[in-house]
Amino acid sequence: MKKISVLLVEDEPTLAMIVKDALEAENFTVAVAEDGASGLEMFLRDAPDIVVSDVMMPKMSGFDMVRQIRRSGSRVPVLFLTARTSVDDVVRGFEAGGNDYLKKPFGMKELVVRVMALLGRIGTEGESGAGTEYTIGKYLFVPERRLLTYLPDGKSEELPNRESEILERLCAGGNRLVPAKEILLGLWGDDDFFSTRSFQVLVSRLRHRLSKDPSVSIMNIRGEGYRLVF
């Protein structure tokens, strides 16, 4: 079986070495770039399976690097490593094309789990969603393929892994309110401000994706949770 290739972009040599060793111990192959400009060059040359990147780096920031990656047409998963936890930073990261955040300092086990989740190698509840399809108003959602199709025109899009996991949990909830804490603990492992803000940004993205059908909405009951209505 082909090993998963990781592009690690990190300008702090000691942390880069620790992360590289941890990932290689889990049978990944890891290439390391020391700044965003080198990271972009290596990405375009090597086409890795996933990018793990710092945000603040010399020559080119992680955000700018990922913007360029997205402009190339690539949908490769991107995990940002950052000590920056403000609301604006979270929003900027997702807008740049990132798929998830991991706050510094972090544990190596958590890093590996996040990488595997972004690659779709672990499920949110084992493999319970395998083969399941959900009709959401005029949309068809296939979690196993992360595919959302607008049925009137047949156009499909592949959702980023984290958005797909959130939508799957809302669909599985049926008409009931799904507690925000349940989703946060299940997907992020905590319900702190940083994770909550990331979650809110992704819900906003999902609302936009479902906006072609006005009968579909994701309701937010403040302080309690979310409900998918259609």
Buried (B, 14 or more C-beta within 10 A) or exposed (E): EEEBBBBBBBBBEEBBEBBBEBBEEBEBBBBBBBBBBBBBEBBEEEEBBBBBBBBEBEBBBBBBBBBBBBEEEBEBBBBBBBEBBEEEBBBBBBEBBBBBBBBEEEEBEEBBBBBBBBBBEEBBEEEEBEEEBBEBBBBBBBBBBBBBBBBEEEEBEEBBBBBBBBBBBBBBBEEEBBBBEBBBEBBBEEBEEBBBBBBBBBBEBBEEBBEBBEEBBBEBEEEEBBBBEB
